[in-house]
């Protein structure tokens, strides 16, 4: 009797081994599950070696744990993504923004996008390759589009350049309302991923129009959205409707390069978006013209496995780092999936997968085919559900690697001659190992991984309901979804008190791809979604 954790405390120490023998006679199918129970009963491996009678696999099994799983307080597993969500019973009333055209000025949109695309060569961003963007070039184009409409020029728009690194400003534009309520459109960015002109059929740094398709680097991610918001602001400012909620647009720098101290992180740090906590913040940088309800976090890692170089005819005198890498990654993955299993919330948010950890590349020390490889490095990533926390993963994976090193003699080997610890008396040189070693390296610090943490939007938010309703009214139907891809900064902003909602109108099929394009018809519909979202929320106030 007693609690679950103390139920078997009355067993004598030798009892697990006795039961193991009995079950072994009955069949190996049950033995694995019993060993798992024994591992959990004995807890984590102890310093100085394995306890007597404990199976070798114990060192590589995780004890029960209670990880921090974050979910908005207003959410529960019964709360699910719904295509029927709505904020008002009536459809959007465009009279709420009286005078604003219901349709996008398509000719002006193509012109603005063309001018942005002509600068896209200078907007490429990949700090690891030494490529840094000049976002000011894009800002100047947007400012030109809004010329004569700022408060300094007698217009209604409050225009602010928020520059924290020279030449790389963010651009904030506010259309004031009559109350403290806000609706914000944030996240559309001026930097783009690099493009190789040799692999494109079109010039990636020039807008090419072919029917409905608008080709060029950034058309989908994210200059197409920047042009959309610039034209939207122009049409709004010219009409000058009286609105209750202030409409805020923030076009950001430094989205593509995993950089800190340049973009929206600094805008938030300096309190320049604090007023936007008074309403939804639509992050306009996803794709496929549907509300996105969640994204996964991204964490990259490397695992260096070091053995001993030797002639391949004598495997008992070498330590095969390739075999070590295979076995170590297997143990790490198995323990990861024990500790970070699928959760009901992920299914409720319509994620296609839960958290996953996998290798994606492998490097081996160069040598001859008749030499046992002494060093192998495996690279990979983790895509983490928004319902788990980054520090938990870092702590757990570090423990997996420590346990492998502490109990490396128990790691399964390939055949009778393979081993990860050389027999005593084996002659080794000063710079050689007689015991294999596994080293983990995270490709980023905790702060960087927190920037790329996943998000689950608040499904009971007025902004979410208005966004789903606006999509349904614009397209005739709606299919909210969640993805295991990653968006930077959104979880950080949600934790800072912003009601982040996700949407975007490019094409996932060409995201960061060769011959990237967007559809003009898609951006025409996007304009209507933005306008309807504002009207629905105006009506609701």
N, C-alpha and C positions, 0 to 999 in steps of 0.2 A: 504494500500500500504506500501511499504518499504521492508526491509530485512525479511528473514524467521524468525529470532529471535524476531523481533519487530512486527510481523504481528498481534498479538492478544493483544498488550499492551493497545489498546483503550477499551478493555472490562472492565466493572465495576467489582469490587472485587467479588460481589455476583453472577456474571454470570456463572462461572463454576459450582456452586451448582445448579443453575436453570437448566442448560443444563443437568447436571447429572440426575435430576429428570425427565426431559422430556425423555431422552434416556432410563431411567429405565422403563418408561411406554411402550416404544417401544420394549424392549427386553433386557435381561441381556447380550446377546452376544456382544453388542457394548459397554456396560458399562465399561468392563475391559480396552478396548483400550482408552476410554476417560479418565479414571482414570490415565492411564499411561501418557497421554498428560498433565493432570493437575499436576501430580508429576513432570514432566519435567519443566513445567512452573514455579512452585514454587521453584524449585531448591532443594538443600540438606536440611535436617532437621535443624531447628534452635535450639540453646541452650534454655533450659527452657520449652520445650514442643512443641507440634504441633500447627501450626497456625490454627485459627478458620476456619471451613469450609473445611479443607483439609482432604481427606480420610485417614484412618489409615495406608493404605499401602504406603503412600508417604514416610515415614521414611525409607523404605526398597527398594527404587528405586534409581538407579544411574542417576544423571544428565548427559546431554551430555558431552562427553569429547573427547579430541584429544590426544590419546596416541601416544607415539613415536613408530613407527613401522620401524624396521631396514631392509633395503634391499640393497644389493650391488648397488652402483651408476650406474653400467653398466646394471643392470637388470631392467626389467619391467614386467608387467603381460603378455605381449605378448611373452616374453622369456619363453620357456617351455622345460622340459626335453624331449630329443629326442634320439631314438635309432639309428638315422642316423648321429649323430655327427661324424665328422672326421677332422683330422688335415692335412692329405696329401691325394692326389688322388691315389697315389700308395700304395700298401700294405707295411708293415714293411720290410725293407731290412736288413737282419741279417749281411750283410757285413759292416754295420755301426759299429759293435762291432766284428770285424774280429777275428776269432779264439775262441770266446766264444762258448761253446757247446749250441746247440739249445734245448737240453733236460736236465732236472734235473738229477743229479747223485742220483738216487733213493736209492741205497744201502747206500750211505753216509748219505743221508737225514734221513733214518730210524735209522741209528746209532746215529746221533746227537740228534734226538728227543728222543731216548731211554735214552741217557745220561742225557738230561734235565729232562725227566720224573722221573728218579731215584732220582732227587733232589727236585721234586715238593712238597714233604712233608714239606720241609723247605722254600718253596716259597709261601705258603699260606698266605693270607692277609685279616685280618678283625680287624682293630684297636679297634672297639667297643667291640670285644670279647677278646681283649688282645693278638691277634695273629698278629705277625709282621714278614715279610719275610726277608730272607737273600739273596738278589739279587746277591751278589758277587758269590755265588755258580753257578748261571747261567752264569754270565759274564766269569768266568774261563773256562767254557765249550766252549763258543764261541771263546775265545782267543786261546784255544787249537786247535780249528778247523782252525784258521787263522795263526797258528804257522809257522814262516819262511817267512811270506808274508808281514810283516810290514816294514816300511821304516827303522826302527832301525835294522832290520835283512836283509836289502838289497832288500826288496820287494817294491811294489808300494803303499801299503795301509798306510794311516795316521791313526793311532789308538790312541784314547784318552779315558781315563776313567774319567768321570765327576762325582765326588762323593761329595755330599753335606751333607750326613748323613753317619757316619761310617758304613761300611759293606753293603751299599746300592747304589752302583754306577750305573750310566747310561753309556752306551758304544756307542761312536761315531766313525764311520769308514768312511774315505773319499778316494775315488779313483779319483785322480786329473785329470781334463780336461785341455784343452789348452785355454779356455776362462773363463770369469767370470760367465757364465751361469751354472746353477745347476739343477739337478733333485734329489729329496730327498725322502727317504722312512723312515717314522717316525711312532711311535706309537705302534709298536709291543713291548709287555711288558713281563717282567720276572716274575712278581707276578701272582698268580692264586687265585681264590676264594676257600675257604675251601671245602673239600670233606669228607663225612662220609662213611668210608669203609663198615659199616654195611648195607648201602642201595645200594651198588654197587654189580653187578654180577662179576666184575673184581676188581683187586687191582688197586685203582685209582692212586697210586704212583709208578706204574710200567707200562711200555709200553707193551701192549698186541696186537699182530698182528693177525688178523683174516681175511685172504684174503685181500681185499682192505681197510679194516677198521683198523685204528690205534687208540686203546683205551687208555685213561688215562687223568687225570686232567690236563687241559691246552692244550689238543690236538687241540681243536678249538680256545680256548681263553686263552693264545695266544702263547703258546710254539711252536705250529705247525708253526706259522709265524716266530718266532725267528729262528727255525731250517732252515726254507726256506731261510731267508736272510743270515744266516751264510754260507750255501752251495753256494748260489748265489755269495756272495763276494769271496769265495774261487775260484770258477770257473772263475770269472772275473779277479781276481788277477793273476792266473796262466797264462791266455791267454794274458794279458797285451795289450789290444787293445788301439789304439790311439783314444781318444774321445774328442769332443769339450766341452762338459758339464761335470763338476765334478759330480760324483755320490756319494751321501751322505746317509749313513744309521745311524739312531739313534735308538738304542734299549733302552727302558726306564724302570725305576723303578717306583713303587708306583702308578700304574694306578687303581687298584681295590679298594683302601681304602679311597678314597676322601681325600687324604693327600696333604698338601701343604709343600713346602720347601724341597722336596726330588727329584722329577722327572723332567719332561719336563718343568714345570713352572720355575724351577731354571736354567735350561739350557738356556731358552729364556731370563730370567732376566739377566744372565751374558753374553749375546750376543754371545753365542757359536753356534748359528744357523743363525746368521745375514746374512751370505753369501747365505743362502737358500732362501732368498727373491728374488733371481735372477732367480727363476724358480718354478715349481710346487712342492708342498710337498704332497706326497701320504701318507695318514694316513692308515696304513695297520693293521686294527683291527676291521673290520666289518665281514660280513658273506655272504654266499650263492653265492659267485663268480660272483657278478654283481657290477657295479659302484653304489655307494650309494650317492645320491645327497643332502640329508638333514637328520637331526635328530632333536628331540625335547629336550628341557631342562627339568630338573627335580627339583621340590621343594617339600619337605616334610613338613607337618604341623600337629599340634595337636590342638584340640578345647576342652577346659575343660568347662563343663557346670555344674554350682553349683545351687542346689535348697535347699529344706528343707526336712529332714527326718520326716515322720509321719506315723501313723497307716493307712493302705490302706483303712480302712473303713471310713476314714474322708478325702477324697481328697481335700476338700476345705480348709483344714488347713495345707496341705503340698504343696511343689513345686516339681513336678515330673521332675527330671533332664533328664530322658530318652526322655520324650516328648519334653522338651526344646531342647535337642540335635537334635532331628529329625526336629523340626521347624527351628532352627537356621541354620543347614546345608542346608536345602532347600532354605532359603533366600540367603545364601552366594553363593550357586551354581547358582541360578537364576541370581543374579547380576553379577557373574563372566561371565556367558555366554552372558549377555548383553554387558559387557565391552570388552570381548575378543572373539568376534564371529569368525566364519570361514572366511578366506580371500581368494581372488582369487589366490594369490601367492601359497597358499598351494596346491590347485588343479593343478596349473601349475607345481609344483615340484612332483606331484603324491604322496602326503601324503594321507594315508588312512583316517586320522582324523585331525581335527584342534586341538586347545588347549582344554584341558579338566581338570576338577577338580572334584575329587570324594573321598568319604570315603572308606577306605579299612579295617579298624579294629575299634572295639569299646570295651571299658572297663567300667564296672559299679562297684560302691562301693559294697562290699559284705554285704549281709544282708538277712533277711527273705523274703519269698514270700509275706508276708502280711505287708510289709513295703514299703513306697514310697521311691524310690532310691534318695539319696541326691546329688550324684555326678556321672557324666558320662563323659568320655573322648573319643572323636572321633579322630582317626588318619587317615590321607590320604595323597594324593600327587596331585601335579599339573604337567601335562606334557604340556610345553609351546612351542608353535610354534616359530621358529627362527625369525619370523617377529614381535614379541612382545619383550618387554624388561623386565628384572627381576625387576628393581626398580619400574616400573609401577604396577606390580602385588602386590608387598609388600605394596605399598601405598594404592592401591584400597582395598585389602582384609582387611587391618587394618581399613579402613573406614567402611566397611560392619559391622564389629564386633562392632565398636563404635556406629553405628546407632542402632544396635540391643539392646545394653545396654541402650542407651538413650531413646529408644522407646519400651522397653520390654513389657510394658502393651498393646501394639498394636500387638504384635506377636500372630498369630492365636493359639488357644488352642484346646484341644480335649474334646468336650462335655461341658455341662453347669457348671461343678464343677472344671474343671481344670483351673489353673491360674498360672501366673508367678510373680504376685505381690499380697501379702496377704492383705486382708482388714485391714483398720486402726483399731487399738484396739486389733489385734491378738497378743496374748502373745507369745513372742519368747525369747529364752535364749541368753546370751551374745555372744555365738559363732555361733548363727544361723542367717540365712538371712531371711528377710521379702520380699526382692526383688531379683529375680534370677540374676545370673551373668554369662557372657560368656567370656572366656579368650583365646586368640590366642597365640600359641607358634610356631615359625618357628623352624624346626629341622635343623638348620644351619644358618650361617650368610650370608649377601649379597655376600661376597667374595666367599664363598663356592658355592652358587647358580650360581654365574657367571662362576665358573669353569665348572659347568655342564650345561651351557646354550646351547641351540640348535644352529644348523648351517645350512645355505643354501649355498652350494658351488657356485662358479662363473661358470655359464654355458657357458660363452663365453671365458673361459680360455683355453689356448693352452693345458694345462695339462689335463683338462676335456675332450677335444676333442680327445687327444691322448689316454686317458684311455678307453673311449667308443670304439674307433676304435680298440684298442688292444684286448679288450674283444670280439668284434664282429669277428675279424679275428681268434681268438683262439677257440671260441665256435661255430662259425657259425651264431650266433644271439646274441643279447644283450637286456636286459630289465633293464635299470636304474630305481632305485626306491628311495623312502625316507621312513623313519621309525619314529614312535613316541617313539622309544627307545632312550637312551641317551649315548653319548660319552663324557667323560671328556676332558677338556682342548682345544678342537678343536676351539671353538668360540673365546677363549682367544687368540689363535695363529692367527686366521684370523684377529682379531681386531689389532693385532700387526704388520700386514702387510704381512702375509704369505698366499700364494694361496693354501689353504687346499683343497685337494680332497680325497675322502673316498673310500676304497676298502677293501676286505677281502675274505678269501677263506675257512673258516671253515663252520660249519653248524649251522644255527640259531635254528634248532629243538633241539639241545643238548647244547646250550649256557648255561653255568653255571649249567648244568643238571647232573643227574645220568647217569653213563655209557657214559660219554662224549667221542666223537671220531671225527676224521677227516678222509678224504679219501686220500689215497696215490695218486690216479688218480687226485683228486682235486688239490693237491699240485704240481703235475707235470704240470697241466694246468696253475696253478698260476705262476710258474716259467716262462712259455712262455709269460704270460700277462706282467710281469715285464720287460722281455727282449724286447718284442715288443714295449712297451711304450717308453723305452729308444731309440730304433732304430728309431721310428717314430719321436721323438723329435730331434734326431741327424740329420735326413734327412731334417727336417724343418728349422734348423738353417742356 
